[in-house]
Amino acid sequence: MLFDIFSWHAFFPFPPIYTASGELCIDEDAFIRAVCQLVWTCPQRANSCRRVVTGNWGPHFGWLVSVRSINISDCMRGLFRSLAIPNNTKTGIETTILVPRFFMYQPRQDELYSGDDSEDEALQQQMVVVEKESERTIDIQDILSEYPPDQHPMVGNPLRESYKLALPFLPRHPYDLTDLHVPTMKVLSLCTLLHVTDLITSIERSGNEGLSWEVFDTMLSEHAASYPLSVSE
């Protein structure tokens, strides 16, 4: 189980690569990548964006999102995928995640706003423009936007959505989250390793042979604040 978790993170954000004989191609770079991923403490909560640049969205002035923030749910997705196996049948559903692209402040409808930038932000409301992105490619766009292949010191990096052009040419996970489940015994083994006894009881009471993404995320996220899910422990 621990090797499954480690090997999946070794190839993040892409699916694992195998040799012709079926062995995982974990070289030195992949090994370091997995270690860095697993020793990092995932934030419980995150703002809607990690990096922004000023700009316009049509006639509106505000901030364009260049790098998305991640939170505990993103870490849970990685943990789920590292332990999951395919279902017997595919649902045909594409899981999407809302990603902020632009945000600005506007006067509240019940307040008068003079337009002075120094005015208290409490008199304004934040407006956010979001877009649905495929869960199978969202992590790829996160990595490309935060660590672009070519960085030019004299100009800003491309916006996050610019990397959509490259997605059709890059490998992605073959299964949607809805087409996967984690065997109950794997989750129980993980909880035993982390000494999360109350969660073990909840899983045993469910009586399921496997946990879907929704159930997995709900159960483990509720305990993440008290029991950090870090393999390095």
C-alpha positions as CSV (number, residue, x, y, z in Angstrom):
1,M,0.0,0.0,0.0
2,L,2.8,2.4,0.9
3,F,4.6,1.6,-2.3
4,D,1.4,2.3,-4.3
5,I,1.2,5.7,-2.7
6,F,4.9,6.4,-3.3
7,S,4.9,5.3,-6.9
8,W,1.8,7.3,-7.8
9,H,3.4,10.5,-6.5
10,A,6.6,9.7,-8.3
11,F,5.0,10.4,-11.6
12,F,2.7,13.2,-10.5
13,P,0.9,14.9,-12.3
14,F,1.0,12.2,-15.0
15,P,0.0,8.5,-14.8
16,P,2.7,6.0,-14.0
17,I,5.1,4.8,-16.7
18,Y,5.9,1.1,-17.0
19,T,8.7,-0.8,-18.8
20,A,7.9,-3.4,-21.5
21,S,8.1,-6.0,-18.7
22,G,5.5,-4.2,-16.6
23,E,7.9,-2.7,-14.0
24,L,7.6,0.9,-12.9
25,C,10.2,3.3,-14.2
26,I,11.1,5.1,-11.0
27,D,14.4,6.8,-11.7
28,E,16.2,9.3,-9.4
29,D,14.1,12.2,-10.6
30,A,10.9,10.3,-9.9
31,F,12.2,9.2,-6.5
32,I,12.9,12.8,-5.5
33,R,9.6,13.9,-6.9
34,A,7.7,11.4,-4.7
35,V,9.7,12.3,-1.6
36,C,9.0,16.1,-2.1
37,Q,5.3,15.4,-2.6
38,L,4.9,13.3,0.4
39,V,6.8,15.3,3.0
40,W,5.0,18.5,2.0
41,T,2.2,19.5,4.5
42,C,-0.9,20.1,2.6
43,P,-2.9,23.2,3.8
44,Q,-6.3,22.5,5.3
45,R,-7.7,25.5,3.5
46,A,-6.4,27.7,0.7
47,N,-7.3,30.9,-1.0
48,S,-8.8,30.8,-4.4
49,C,-5.5,31.6,-6.0
50,R,-1.8,31.6,-5.2
51,R,-0.6,34.1,-7.8
52,V,-2.5,36.8,-9.6
53,V,-1.7,39.7,-12.0
54,T,-3.7,42.8,-12.5
55,G,-5.8,43.0,-15.7
56,N,-9.2,43.3,-17.3
57,W,-12.0,40.9,-17.9
58,G,-14.0,42.7,-20.6
59,P,-14.9,46.1,-19.1
60,H,-14.0,45.0,-15.6
61,F,-10.7,45.7,-13.9
62,G,-9.4,43.2,-11.3
63,W,-7.0,40.3,-11.0
64,L,-6.3,37.5,-13.4
65,V,-5.4,34.2,-11.8
66,S,-2.1,32.8,-13.0
67,V,-1.6,30.0,-10.4
68,R,-4.3,28.2,-8.6
69,S,-4.1,27.4,-4.9
70,I,-4.5,23.8,-3.7
71,N,-6.1,22.5,-0.5
72,I,-6.8,19.3,1.4
73,S,-9.3,18.1,-1.3
74,D,-6.5,18.2,-3.9
75,C,-4.2,16.1,-1.6
76,M,-7.1,13.7,-1.0
77,R,-7.5,13.2,-4.7
78,G,-3.9,12.2,-5.1
79,L,-4.2,9.8,-2.1
80,F,-7.4,8.3,-3.5
81,R,-5.9,7.8,-7.0
82,S,-2.8,6.2,-5.6
83,L,-4.9,3.5,-3.8
84,A,-7.8,3.2,-6.2
85,I,-8.5,0.4,-8.7
86,P,-11.0,0.6,-11.7
87,N,-14.6,-0.3,-11.3
88,N,-16.1,-3.1,-13.3
89,T,-17.9,-0.6,-15.6
90,K,-17.3,3.0,-16.6
91,T,-19.9,5.6,-15.8
92,G,-19.0,7.9,-18.7
93,I,-19.0,10.9,-16.3
94,E,-16.3,13.5,-16.5
95,T,-15.5,15.0,-13.1
96,T,-14.9,18.7,-13.2
97,I,-13.5,21.2,-10.7
98,L,-14.3,24.9,-10.5
99,V,-11.1,27.0,-11.0
100,P,-11.1,30.8,-10.5
101,R,-9.9,32.7,-13.5
102,F,-10.7,36.4,-12.5
103,F,-11.9,38.2,-9.5
104,M,-12.7,41.8,-8.7
105,Y,-14.5,43.9,-6.0
106,Q,-17.9,45.6,-6.6
107,P,-20.1,47.8,-4.4
108,R,-22.7,45.9,-2.4
109,Q,-26.2,46.4,-3.7
110,D,-27.3,47.8,-0.4
111,E,-24.3,50.1,0.1
112,L,-23.2,53.3,-1.6
113,Y,-19.7,53.1,-2.9
114,S,-17.8,56.3,-3.9
115,G,-15.3,54.5,-6.1
116,D,-12.4,55.5,-3.9
117,D,-9.8,52.7,-3.8
118,S,-9.0,53.6,-0.2
119,E,-12.5,52.9,0.9
120,D,-13.0,50.0,3.3
121,E,-13.3,46.6,1.5
122,A,-16.1,45.7,3.9
123,L,-18.3,48.0,1.7
124,Q,-17.5,45.8,-1.4
125,Q,-18.3,42.3,-2.4
126,Q,-15.9,40.0,-4.2
127,M,-16.9,38.8,-7.6
128,V,-15.2,35.6,-9.0
129,V,-15.3,34.3,-12.5
130,V,-14.8,30.5,-12.5
131,E,-14.4,27.8,-15.1
132,K,-14.9,24.1,-15.0
133,E,-11.8,22.0,-15.7
134,S,-11.4,18.3,-16.1
135,E,-10.1,16.6,-13.0
136,R,-7.8,14.4,-15.1
137,T,-5.9,17.5,-16.3
138,I,-6.2,20.1,-13.6
139,D,-3.0,19.0,-11.9
140,I,-1.1,19.2,-15.1
141,Q,-2.2,22.8,-15.6
142,D,-1.3,23.6,-12.0
143,I,2.3,22.3,-12.5
144,L,2.7,24.0,-15.9
145,S,1.4,27.4,-14.7
146,E,3.5,27.4,-11.5
147,Y,6.7,26.0,-13.2
148,P,6.5,27.1,-16.9
149,P,8.9,25.4,-19.3
150,D,10.5,28.8,-20.3
151,Q,10.5,31.8,-17.9
152,H,11.3,35.2,-19.3
153,P,12.4,37.7,-16.6
154,M,11.3,40.7,-18.6
155,V,7.7,39.5,-19.2
156,G,5.1,37.8,-17.1
157,N,4.4,34.1,-17.3
158,P,1.4,33.0,-19.4
159,L,-2.0,32.7,-17.7
160,R,-3.1,29.4,-16.4
161,E,-5.6,28.7,-19.2
162,S,-2.9,29.2,-21.9
163,Y,-1.6,25.7,-21.2
164,K,-4.8,24.1,-22.4
165,L,-3.3,24.1,-25.9
166,A,-0.8,21.5,-24.7
167,L,-3.2,19.2,-22.9
168,P,-4.2,17.1,-25.9
169,F,-0.5,16.1,-26.5
170,L,0.2,15.2,-22.8
171,P,-0.6,11.9,-21.0
172,R,-3.5,11.9,-18.6
173,H,-5.1,9.4,-16.3
174,P,-7.2,6.9,-18.2
175,Y,-10.0,6.7,-15.6
176,D,-12.3,9.3,-14.2
177,L,-12.7,9.5,-10.4
178,T,-16.2,8.0,-10.7
179,D,-14.7,5.0,-12.4
180,L,-12.5,4.2,-9.5
181,H,-12.8,2.8,-5.9
182,V,-10.5,2.0,-3.1
183,P,-10.9,-1.5,-1.6
184,T,-12.1,-1.2,2.0
185,M,-9.1,-3.3,3.3
186,K,-6.7,-0.8,1.9
187,V,-8.4,2.1,3.7
188,L,-8.5,0.1,6.9
189,S,-4.8,-0.7,6.6
190,L,-4.1,3.0,6.1
191,C,-6.2,4.0,9.1
192,T,-4.4,1.3,11.2
193,L,-1.1,2.7,10.1
194,L,-2.2,6.2,11.2
195,H,-3.9,5.0,14.4
196,V,-7.2,6.5,13.4
197,T,-9.4,4.1,15.4
198,D,-12.7,6.1,15.2
199,L,-12.5,6.2,11.4
200,I,-11.9,2.5,11.3
201,T,-15.2,2.0,13.1
202,S,-17.0,4.2,10.6
203,I,-15.6,2.3,7.6
204,E,-16.4,-1.1,9.1
205,R,-20.0,0.0,9.7
206,S,-20.4,1.1,6.1
207,G,-20.2,-2.6,5.1
208,N,-19.0,-1.7,1.6
209,E,-16.4,-3.6,-0.4
210,G,-14.9,-0.4,-1.7
211,L,-15.1,3.4,-1.2
212,S,-16.0,5.7,-4.0
213,W,-14.3,9.1,-4.3
214,E,-17.2,10.9,-2.6
215,V,-17.2,8.6,0.4
216,F,-13.4,8.5,0.6
217,D,-13.1,12.3,0.5
218,T,-15.9,12.9,3.0
219,M,-14.7,10.3,5.6
220,L,-11.0,11.2,5.5
221,S,-11.3,15.0,5.1
222,E,-13.3,15.2,8.3
223,H,-10.4,13.6,10.2
224,A,-7.6,15.3,8.3
225,A,-7.4,18.2,10.7
226,S,-6.9,15.9,13.7
227,Y,-4.9,13.2,11.9
228,P,-2.7,14.7,9.2
229,L,-2.5,12.1,6.4
230,S,1.2,12.2,5.7
231,V,3.0,9.0,4.6
232,S,6.2,10.5,6.0
233,E,4.8,9.9,9.5
